[in-house]
């Protein structure tokens, strides 16, 4: 564990202006000062000074969405204090058996693929619908393919038309099986715009889930595997905001410097203009916290969607977390559900839309669960699906990739 020092200026940095309050989902749903960023800063200090034992309930309910950092005029490094707290906590308690099993599964692809195949089987016999009737935990899960993206995809997919360069693609662990269709849509968009895409088969989980849940012993090994898998790549594209945030910030700069979120990459790429920009689709974009607040990518997704002819609904609550927050949806289901209910109420006030668009698998699952519960007629798309859907209006695009209408 890193040496924990009490920051002398901890409370002095926070000027108690309250601007963070309207950005904090736990404060918005509970109204408790202890569930706000400035309230938690006081608790951090108590923990660091050894005056309070861990875990601390009000600190445990923090989603680590970092919206407070975006809102803070004083530049308080809230996340740094949260990390210090987590280091103290995990140095004093061991991981539960279920967490150890879960973290091992996502780092061992054969085991993970087996889990997804079992879920696919449960979906086929309609057992998942029955399970969802008894527990909302099982809502929002997409129809899972028989094979994961890595099993279906080619290691090397050539550009369509004139080549504009080569990129590598990071498939992750959860998205590889849960949202294989999103990955395929991502590759189609890249290839249609002249990029050859390499998909190294020996890549692995990024380690973000392990960092969130205290599985620190796995992280360096995962990083070394990915460093080697992408050693020959100059640009590594990812379409998961959570994975991208971690990949950009942890490990060897030879790897972190290569990482590009799909939205920032495509916005700079001068995309091939779709043939039909008058499709009349209206969408609502809900920003993943790890994209806007951690990676600082706030404008690129909306700009891309506008270039593809989408009318974007006004949605100022886009910056507020949906309540997924990685494992939070499982560890704090009641808080997560309250935040999701608030999010869906905000979404419904934005008016009728064809889909809610996001860019992270956890958000995708959570928002689809919210739609199933509160707005059954509403769909959730990943932003790459939104772009692919417009390109699909082009017969040449459909024929090239053998897609149905």
C-alpha positions in Angstrom: 0.0 0.0 0.0 1.2 3.5 -0.8 2.3 5.8 2.1 -0.9 7.6 3.2 -0.3 11.2 4.3 -2.9 13.5 5.6 -3.2 16.4 3.0 -2.7 19.6 5.1 -4.8 21.6 2.7 -7.6 19.1 2.3 -10.5 21.2 3.7 -8.8 24.5 2.6 -9.0 23.4 -1.1 -12.8 23.1 -0.9 -14.4 26.6 -0.6 -17.8 25.0 0.1 -19.4 26.9 -2.8 -21.9 24.0 -3.3 -21.4 23.8 -7.1 -20.6 20.1 -6.8 -24.0 19.4 -5.2 -26.0 19.5 -8.4 -23.5 17.2 -10.1 -23.5 14.5 -7.4 -26.1 11.8 -8.0 -26.0 10.5 -4.4 -26.6 14.0 -3.0 -29.4 14.5 -5.5 -31.2 11.3 -4.5 -30.7 11.5 -0.8 -30.3 15.2 0.0 -27.7 14.3 2.7 -24.6 16.5 3.1 -22.6 13.4 4.0 -23.5 12.0 0.6 -22.1 15.1 -1.2 -18.5 15.6 -2.3 -17.8 18.4 0.2 -19.3 16.2 3.0 -17.1 13.3 1.9 -14.0 15.5 2.0 -14.5 15.9 5.7 -14.9 12.2 6.1 -11.7 11.5 4.1 -9.8 13.7 6.5 -11.2 11.8 9.5 -10.1 8.5 7.9 -6.7 9.8 7.0 -6.1 11.0 10.6 -7.2 7.6 12.0 -10.2 9.1 13.7 -12.7 6.9 11.9 -12.4 3.2 11.0 -13.1 1.9 7.5 -15.3 1.2 5.7 -17.3 4.4 6.0 -20.9 4.0 4.7 -21.2 7.5 3.1 -17.8 7.0 1.4 -18.8 3.6 0.2 -21.8 5.0 -1.7 -19.7 7.3 -3.8 -19.9 6.2 -7.5 -16.5 7.7 -8.4 -18.1 9.4 -11.3 -15.9 12.5 -10.9 -18.6 14.9 -12.0 -17.8 16.9 -8.9 -14.3 17.5 -10.3 -15.7 18.9 -13.5 -18.0 21.2 -11.5 -15.4 22.3 -9.0 -14.0 25.9 -9.5 -11.2 25.2 -7.1 -9.8 22.2 -8.8 -10.1 19.9 -5.8 -8.6 16.5 -6.7 -11.4 14.5 -5.2 -10.5 11.2 -7.0 -7.0 11.3 -5.4 -8.6 11.3 -2.0 -11.0 8.5 -2.9 -8.1 6.4 -4.1 -6.2 7.0 -0.8 -9.3 5.9 1.1 -9.6 2.8 -1.0 -6.0 1.9 -0.5 -6.5 2.1 3.3 -9.7 0.0 3.1 -8.3 -2.7 0.9 -5.2 -3.0 3.0 -7.4 -3.8 6.0 -9.8 -6.2 4.4 -9.5 -9.1 2.0 -11.6 -9.5 -1.1 -14.7 -11.6 -0.8 -14.8 -15.0 -2.4 -17.4 -13.8 -5.0 -15.2 -10.8 -6.0 -12.1 -13.0 -6.4 -14.1 -15.4 -8.6 -15.5 -12.6 -10.7 -12.1 -10.9 -11.2 -10.6 -14.2 -12.2 -13.3 -14.9 -14.7 -12.8 -11.6 -16.6 -9.1 -12.2 -16.9 -9.5 -15.7 -18.3 -11.2 -15.5 -21.6 -12.3 -19.2 -21.9 -14.1 -18.9 -18.6 -15.7 -15.7 -19.6 -16.8 -17.1 -22.9 -18.4 -20.1 -21.0 -20.3 -17.7 -18.8 -21.6 -15.8 -21.8 -22.6 -19.1 -23.5 -24.6 -20.1 -20.4 -26.4 -16.7 -20.4 -27.1 -17.1 -24.1 -28.7 -20.5 -23.3 -30.7 -19.1 -20.5 -32.0 -16.4 -23.0 -33.0 -19.1 -25.5 -35.2 -20.9 -23.1 -36.7 -17.6 -22.0 -35.5 -18.2 -18.4 -33.9 -14.7 -18.3 -37.3 -13.0 -18.7 -38.6 -15.0 -15.8 -35.6 -14.0 -13.7 -36.1 -10.4 -14.6 -39.7 -10.6 -13.4 -38.4 -11.4 -9.9 -35.3 -9.1 -9.9 -34.4 -6.0 -11.9 -30.7 -7.1 -11.8 -31.5 -9.3 -14.8 -33.1 -6.5 -16.9 -31.3 -4.7 -19.7 -29.1 -7.6 -20.8 -28.8 -7.7 -24.6 -29.3 -10.7 -26.8 -25.9 -12.5 -26.6 -24.3 -14.0 -29.7 -23.2 -17.6 -29.7 -19.6 -16.5 -30.3 -17.7 -13.6 -28.8 -16.4 -10.8 -31.0 -12.8 -12.1 -30.8 -13.9 -15.5 -31.9 -15.9 -14.2 -34.8 -13.6 -11.4 -36.0 -10.6 -11.6 -38.2 -7.2 -10.6 -36.7 -6.7 -8.4 -39.8 -9.6 -6.6 -41.5 -8.7 -4.5 -44.6 -9.9 -1.0 -45.3 -12.7 -0.5 -47.8 -11.6 1.6 -50.7 -8.5 3.8 -50.5 -6.5 3.1 -47.4 -6.0 6.0 -44.9 -4.0 4.1 -42.4 -4.0 1.2 -39.9 -5.3 1.0 -36.3 -5.6 -1.7 -33.7 -8.8 -2.4 -31.8 -9.1 -3.1 -28.1 -12.1 -5.5 -27.5 -12.0 -5.7 -23.7 -13.6 -8.4 -21.7 -17.3 -7.7 -20.9 -18.0 -6.0 -24.3 -16.3 -8.8 -26.2 -19.1 -11.1 -25.2 -22.0 -8.8 -24.2 -21.8 -6.3 -27.0 -20.2 -8.1 -29.9 -22.6 -6.4 -32.3 -21.3 -3.0 -31.1 -17.7 -4.1 -31.9 -18.7 -5.3 -35.3 -20.4 -2.0 -36.0 -17.3 -0.1 -34.8 -15.1 -2.1 -37.3 -17.5 -1.5 -40.1 -17.4 2.3 -39.6 -13.6 2.3 -39.3 -13.1 0.1 -42.5 -15.7 2.1 -44.5 -13.7 5.2 -43.8 -10.5 3.7 -45.1 -8.8 2.2 -42.0 -7.4 -1.3 -41.8 -8.1 -2.8 -38.4 -5.9 -5.2 -36.5 -7.5 -7.2 -33.6 -4.7 -8.9 -31.6 -6.2 -12.2 -30.4 -4.0 -12.4 -27.3 -5.2 -9.1 -25.7 -7.0 -9.2 -22.3 -9.0 -7.3 -19.8 -7.8 -3.7 -19.2 -7.9 -4.0 -15.4 -10.4 -1.2 -14.6 -12.8 -3.6 -12.8 -9.9 -4.8 -10.7 -8.9 -1.3 -9.8 -12.4 -0.4 -8.8 -12.8 -3.4 -6.5 -9.4 -3.8 -4.9 -8.0 -6.6 -7.1 -4.6 -4.8 -7.4 -2.6 -8.0 -7.7 -4.0 -8.6 -11.1 -3.5 -5.2 -12.7 0.2 -5.2 -13.6 0.0 -8.6 -15.2 -2.9 -7.6 -17.3 -1.1 -4.4 -18.4 2.0 -6.4 -19.4 -0.2 -8.8 -21.6 -1.8 -5.8 -23.4 1.5 -4.0 -23.7 2.9 -7.0 -25.6 -0.2 -7.7 -27.6 -0.3 -4.1 -29.0 3.5 -3.6 -29.2 3.5 -3.2 -33.0 0.5 -0.9 -33.0 0.7 2.9 -33.3 -2.9 3.7 -32.5 -5.2 1.6 -30.3 -8.9 2.3 -30.6 -11.4 1.5 -27.9 -15.1 2.1 -27.7 -15.7 1.6 -24.0 -15.3 4.9 -22.0 -14.4 3.0 -18.8 -11.7 0.9 -20.4 -10.4 3.9 -22.2 -10.1 6.0 -19.1 -8.1 3.3 -17.3 -5.9 2.4 -20.4 -5.0 6.1 -20.8 -3.9 6.6 -17.2 -2.3 3.4 -16.0 1.0 1.8 -17.0 3.8 2.2 -19.5 3.6 5.4 -21.6 4.5 3.3 -24.6 1.0 1.8 -24.3 -1.1 4.6 -22.7 0.0 7.1 -25.4 -1.5 4.9 -28.1 -5.0 4.8 -26.7 -7.8 6.7 -28.5 -11.5 6.7 -27.8 -13.4 6.0 -30.9 -15.3 9.3 -30.8 -12.2 11.5 -30.6 -10.5 9.5 -33.4 -13.5 9.6 -35.8 -14.1 13.3 -35.3 -10.6 14.0 -36.4 -10.8 11.5 -39.3 -13.0 13.5 -41.7 -15.5 10.7 -42.1 -17.2 9.7 -45.3 -20.5 11.5 -45.4 -23.6 9.3 -45.2 -25.8 9.2 -48.3 -28.9 10.0 -46.3 -28.7 12.8 -43.7 -32.5 13.4 -43.7 -33.5 10.3 -41.9 -35.3 12.4 -39.2 -34.0 10.5 -36.2 -34.0 12.3 -32.9 -31.8 10.9 -30.2 -30.8 11.8 -26.6 -27.1 11.6 -25.8 -26.2 10.6 -22.2 -22.5 11.1 -21.6 -20.6 8.3 -19.8 -18.8 9.7 -16.8 -15.5 8.1 -17.7 -15.7 9.8 -21.1 -16.6 13.3 -20.1 -15.2 13.7 -16.6 -12.1 11.5 -16.7 -11.0 11.6 -20.4 -12.3 15.1 -20.9 -14.2 14.1 -24.1 -17.3 16.2 -23.9 -18.0 17.6 -27.4 -16.9 14.9 -29.9 -19.8 12.5 -29.5 -22.5 15.1 -30.1 -20.5 16.6 -33.0 -20.3 13.2 -34.6 -24.0 12.6 -34.2 -24.9 15.9 -35.8 -22.6 15.2 -38.7 -24.7 12.1 -39.3 -27.9 14.0 -39.4 -29.2 13.3 -35.9 -31.4 15.8 -34.0 -30.1 15.8 -30.5 -32.5 16.4 -27.7 -31.6 19.1 -25.1 -30.4 17.2 -22.1 -28.5 19.1 -19.5 -28.6 16.2 -17.1 -26.3 14.3 -19.4 -23.4 14.9 -17.1 -25.0 13.1 -14.1 -24.1 9.5 -13.6 -26.7 6.8 -14.5 -25.9 4.7 -11.4 -24.0 1.9 -13.1 -20.5 2.8 -12.1 -18.9 -0.6 -12.8 -19.6 -3.0 -10.0 -21.6 -0.3 -8.1 -24.8 -1.6 -9.6 -24.2 -4.9 -7.8 -22.6 -3.7 -4.6 -25.1 -0.9 -4.0 -28.3 -1.9 -5.8 -30.7 0.3 -3.9 -28.6 3.5 -4.4 -28.0 2.5 -8.1 -31.8 2.0 -8.6 -32.7 5.3 -7.1 -30.2 7.1 -9.3 -31.4 5.3 -12.4 -35.0 6.2 -11.6 -34.0 9.9 -11.4 -32.0 9.6 -14.6 -35.0 8.1 -16.5 -37.3 10.8 -15.2 -34.9 13.3 -16.6 -34.7 11.4 -19.9 -38.5 11.3 -20.3 -38.8 15.0 -19.7 -36.6 15.5 -22.8 -39.4 14.4 -25.0 -39.9 11.6 -27.6 -36.7 10.2 -29.1 -35.8 7.2 -31.3 -33.0 6.1 -28.9 -30.8 7.0 -26.0 -27.2 7.0 -27.1 -24.2 6.2 -24.9 -20.6 5.0 -25.2 -19.9 2.6 -22.4 -21.1 -1.0 -21.7 -22.1 -0.5 -18.0 -24.1 2.6 -19.0 -25.6 0.7 -21.9 -26.8 -2.0 -19.6 -28.1 0.4 -16.9 -29.9 2.6 -19.3 -31.5 -0.3 -21.1 -32.7 -1.6 -17.7 -34.1 1.9 -17.1 -35.9 1.9 -20.4 -37.3 -1.6 -19.7 -38.7 -0.4 -16.4 -39.8 3.1 -17.1 -40.0 3.6 -20.9 -40.5 0.2 -22.7 -40.8 1.7 -26.2 -37.3 3.4 -25.9 -34.1 1.8 -27.3 -30.5 2.3 -26.2 -27.7 2.5 -28.8 -23.9 2.7 -28.5 -22.7 5.7 -30.5 -21.0 3.3 -33.0 -24.4 1.7 -33.6 -25.9 5.1 -34.2 -23.3 5.9 -36.9 -23.6 2.4 -38.4 -27.4 2.7 -38.5 -27.1 5.8 -40.7 -24.5 4.2 -43.0 -26.8 1.2 -43.3 -29.3 3.4 -45.3 -26.7 3.2 -48.1 -27.2 0.1 -50.3 -23.5 0.0 -51.1 -22.6 -0.2 -47.4 -25.1 -3.0 -46.8 -23.9 -5.0 -49.8 -20.2 -4.5 -48.8 -20.8 -5.9 -45.4 -23.6 -8.3 -46.3 -26.1 -6.6 -44.0 -29.9 -6.9 -44.2 -32.1 -3.9 -44.6 
